[in-house]
Amino acid sequence: MATDTRSNPRANLWALIALGFGAFVISTSEFASMGLLPLFADDLGLSLPNATHGITAYALGVTLGAPLLTIGAARLNKRVLLIWLMVLACAANVLTAFSGGLGSLIVGRFASGLPQGAYFGAATVAAMQMVGRDRGGWAVALVMSGISVATIGGAPMGTFIGQLFDWRVSYAVIAVLGLASALALLKLVPHSHDLDGGPVAQEMAALKRGPVWLLLAFASVAVASLFSVYTFIGPLVTQVAGLSDMMIAPAQMLVGLGIFVGTQIGGRAADRYRFGAMLVAFAGAMAVLILMALTAQSPAILLPTFFLLGATINSAVPSVTVQLMRLAPEAPTLMGAMNMAAFNLANAIGAAAGGLTVDAGLGIVSSIWAGLALTGGALTFFVAVSGKLRNGVGAGQPAE
């Protein structure tokens, strides 16, 4: 029986927590893979650069799945869509756990990435619909806190489980959590016509706007520096800084804490400063990357710079999200999904760029310099297209 989504605040709180739990599970699957990289590379007989193809495959799965699943399921009730997306995530992590080589690993990670963008897009819209626009920001923040919890606790725990038992056990645990998330959504998210889908054409219209694609392209490259470093966080900690394997998980926690702090700072600055806050954040990230690259052999400096990189990069993320929604306010679900797709394309670009320099024999630290080049190039691109972006925000017109 369908109900009014706003009629029971206590039930809505539990529904939002269930949505956030799903975000936690999906994000843990993504970020734990970086810490598990040396483990599955060794087990499958792969070099580190070749093993990063698994990371890249996940990101490409998100990049393709976000628009395709969102548009394809535009008319589907959001509750039903969210449940099936978590079932897909569960199955894909099981597939990853049974990987026997690079090919099957790539298939498993690609499939794991497919539901992510669509999940976050649908969860954002569902959260806002449950509480109303006046409390929409709070509801979305509660759902998205699942990402922060994943980077602070979920990913390091996944790495620790892999080190203690086996990397396959980590993905099996994530799969079980995915099933639990699907059941929680089934039980706690209300049956409601308020969560019914809408016309496909309305979502598709947003893709005709040039500034949307310009901002997505900028974000995909600018944020990639975080992933060029995070992908190689294990080797940076052990091979470069000379610390034990047990320090990889704490290093991941520092990045996660930085992401959480940066998101809070960036959220407050996004509305007030528009693009200014974003540019300052990325410039700060470049300074951190230079310091990290020059001092990576010193654990006392490397570990704090993990926190600073997470904080500076993610101080820019809320500004990207807000401006993207302003460019296409009539397609919030698709913009939410495309936003996640852009950040996961950044994951693919960062992992590939870092893997390319390391594979070329330039050393593990070269992944940091690769990240610096990516963010620097993105800022140069922004300067070139800033006029079109500033004019596009709020205009609501398709690009000519």
N, C-alpha and C positions, 0 to 999 in steps of 0.2 A: 504493500500500500504506500503510495506517494505521500510525503509530508512536506510542510513548509520548513526549509532548511534553517530558518532563523527563529523557530518557535521554542527551541530548547537550548539555552546557552551552555548548560553543563554537558549535554550530549555533543554539542558542537566542539567543545574543548577536547573531548576524547577523540572526535573525528579528526581534528587538526593534529593531535598527537600521532594518530595513526598515519596521517599523510606525512608527517615529519619522520616517522619511523621508516617509511618507504624511501624517503630521501636519504636517510642514513644508510640503509642497506645498499642502495644503488651507488652512493658515493664511496662507501667502504670498498665495494668491488673495484671501483676505478682507482682509488688512491693506494689501496693495499698492494696493487700490482707492482708499483714502483719499488716498494720495499722487498717484494718477493722476486724481483727481477733476477738477482744473482742466483737465487735458489732454483728457479725453473730453468735458467740458462745452463747451470751445471748439470741438473738432472737430465735434461733433454740433449745435452752435448752441443750447446749453441754458444757462439761468442756473444758477448754483451751487445754489440751493435745489432747482430741478427735477432737476438731475443727482444730487442726494443720493437720489432715488427708486431709483437703481440700487443704492446702499448698503443702503437699507431693504429692497429686494427680496431681496437675498442673505440678510439676517438673517431675513426671514420664511420663506425657503426652508428655513433651518436649523430654525426654530421648528416648522414643519409637518412637515418631513422626519424630524426626530429621533424623535418618537413613532410616526409612521405607518410608516416604514421599519423601525424597530426591532421593533415589534409584528408587522408583516406578515412580517418575515423571522426571527421568533423561533426557528423550527424549522430554519433553514438553518445549515449549518456555518459557523463564524465565518471560516475561511480563504476560503471561496468568497464569502461576503458582502463581506469586505474588498476582494477583488480587483474585484468588480463595482462596488462603490462608487467605487473609484478610476477605473474605466473611465467611469463616469457623470461624475465630476469632470473628467476629461480632455475629454469631449465637450462639456460645458457651457462650459468655458473657450474651446474652439474657437468655439462659438456666440457667446460674448461678443466674441471678436476680430473677428467678421464683422458686428457690430451696425451697422445703418444709421440708427438713430434711437432715441428714448427707449423706444419699445415693445419693440423687439428687444433693447435693452440690459437692460431690466427682465426679460425672459424669460430671457436668458442668465445674468444674475446670480442670479435666483431658482433656476434649475436648478443653478447652481454651489453654492448653499447647501444643497440637498436632502440630499446625502450626508454632510455634516459631522458632525452630531450622532450619526447611526448609526455612522459610522466610529469616532469617539472612544469611544463606548460599547462597541462590539465589540472595538476594539483594547485597551482597558483590561482587559476580561475575558480576552482571549486572552493578554495579557502575564502576568497573574497566574496563569493556568492553566499556562503554560509553565514557570514557575520555582517555583510553590508559594506558599502564603500567607505563609510566613516571609520570603520575599524579594519579595513582591508590591509593596510600596511602592517599592523600588528599580526594579523592572521598569516600573511605571507612570510613575515619574519620568523614566525613560529615554525612554519613548514620548512623554510630554508635553513633553520638552525640544525636540521639533520645533516647538512653538509659540514658545518663546523664541528659537530660532534663526531662525524666520521673522520675528519682530518686530525682531530685532537686525540680521539680514542679508538675509533674503529680501525683505521688503517694501521696504526702502530700495533694494535692487538692482533690484526691479521698477520702482520710481519712476525710478531712474536710466536704465534701459533705455528707458522711455517717453519721458523727456526727450531722450535721445540719438538715438533712432530714431523710435518711434511708440508710442502707448499700446496699439495692437493687437498690436504685437510682444511686449509684456510678457505679455499673456494667451496668446499663441501659445507663448511659452517655458514658461509655467506648464502649458499643456496637454501639451507634450512631457515635462515633468517628471512630470506625472500618469501618462502612459503608462509612463514608466520605473519609477515607483512600483508600478504594477500588475504589471509584469514581475518586479520585485524580490520582491513578495509571493508571486507564483506560484512563484518559484524558491526562496525562503528560508524561508517559513513552512511548517512540516511538515504533511503529511497526518496528521490525527489525529482519532480519535473523541472525544478530550478536548475538542475544539472544536465538537462537535455542539451544535445548539440545544436548547432546552427547551420546556416547555409554555407556550402563550401566556397561559393563565389566571394563571400564577404572576407574570408581568410585569404583567398588567392589574390584579391585586389592589392593587398599590402606588398606582394612580391613585385609589383610593377613600379615601385618607387625606388629610384636610383639612390637617394640618400640612405635608405635602409641597407642596401648592399655595401655602400661605402663604409658605413659604420661597422657592419659585420666584418668586413675585410680588415679594417683597422684593428678591431678588437682581437681578431684571430691571430694576428701577427704580434701585436703589442704584448699580449698576455703569454705568448709562447715561451718567453724567457723563464717563467716560473717552472714550466714543464721540462725545459732543456736541462735545468738543474735538478728538479725533483726526480726525473727519470733515473738519474745517476747518483742519487743521494747515498745509496749503499756504497758504491766504489769511492765516492768522495770522502765518506766517513772512514772507511777501512783502508783503502789503498793510498789515498792522498794524505789524510790527517793521521793515519796510523792507529786508529781506535779499533776496538773489538767489534765483532758483529752485533753484540748486545746494545751498542750505542746507535744502531740504525733506527730502532723504534723511537727512542727519545728525540732523535733528530727530526723524525717525521712529526712528532708531537710539537716541536718548536715551530715548524712550518704551519701546522694546524692552528696553533695559538696565534701566530701572526695573521693568518687568514681571518680568524675570528675578530681580532682587534681591528684589523684593517677594514673589514666589512662594516663594523660599528662606526668607525670614523668616517668612512666613505659615504655611509647612508645619511649621516647628518649633513655632509657637504654637497651631496648630489643635487638637491633642489636649489640650494642657495647659489652655487657657483657654476652650475651647468658644466661646460667643458673644461673650465679652469682647474677644478679639483682633479679631474682626470689627468690632465697634462702634468700637473705638479707631481702627482703620484707616480706616473711613469718615469718622470725625470729622476725622482728619488730612487726608484728601482734601479735605474742605470748606475747611479752612484754606488748603490749597495753591491751590484754585480761586479763593478770594478774592484771594490774593496775585497769581495769574496775571492775573485780570481787571483789577486795579488797576495793574499794571505791564507789560501786554502790549506796550507800545510800546518797551520797553527790551529789546533782544536779550540783554543780559547777565543779565537776570532771567528772561525768557521761556523760554530754552532749558533752564536748570536746572529750572524748574518742570515742564517736560515729563517729565523724569526722575522728579521727586518725585511727580507725579500717577500715573504708571505704577506706582511703588513702593507708594504708599499704597493705591490701589485693589486691586492684586493681592496685597497682604498679607492682604486679607480673603477672597480667592477660595478658598484651601485650607479655611478654616473652613466656608464654604458647602458645599463638596464633601463634606467629612467628615460634617457634620451631615445632609446629604441622604441619604447612604448609611446613616446610623444610623436615619433615619426609615423606610427600606424596605430592610433588609438582604437580603431574599429576591429582590430585583429589581435586581441591580447593573448589568446591561446597560442597562435602561431608565433607571435613575437617572443613569447616566453620560451617556446621550444627552439626557435632559431637562436635565441640568446645562448641557451645551453649548447647548441650545435657549434656556435662560434667559439665558445670556450673549449670545447672538445676538439675542434679543428686546431685550436692553439696547442692542445695536448699532442696531437699528431705532428704538427709542425715542429714543436719544441723537441719532441723525442727523436724525430727524424734528423733535425739539424744537429743535435748533440751526438746522435749515433754516427752521422756522417763524418764529423770532425774526429771523433774517437777512432772510428774505423780507418781514417786516413793516417793514423799513427801520431796524432797531435797530443795525445794524452787525455786523461779524464778531465782535467781542468779546462780543456778546450770547449767542453760543453757549456761552461759558464760564459766564455767569450762568444760562443755562438748565440746564447741568449741575449747578450748585450747587443750584438749586431741586429737581432730581430726587433727588439724594442726600439733601438735607435732608428732603424729603417721605417718602422711603423709611425714614429713621431714625425719623420720627414714626410711620409705620405699624408699624415693628418694636416700638416701645414699646407700642402698642395691642394687639398680638397675641403679645407675648413669652411670656405665660403658657401659651398653647396650644402654642407651639413647644417650650418647655422640657419640658412634660409629654409631648409627642409623641415626643421623641427617646428611643429605646430602648423605647418602649411597644409598638411593633409591632402596634398595633390600628387598624383602620379608623376613620375619623372617623364620629361619629354624625350 
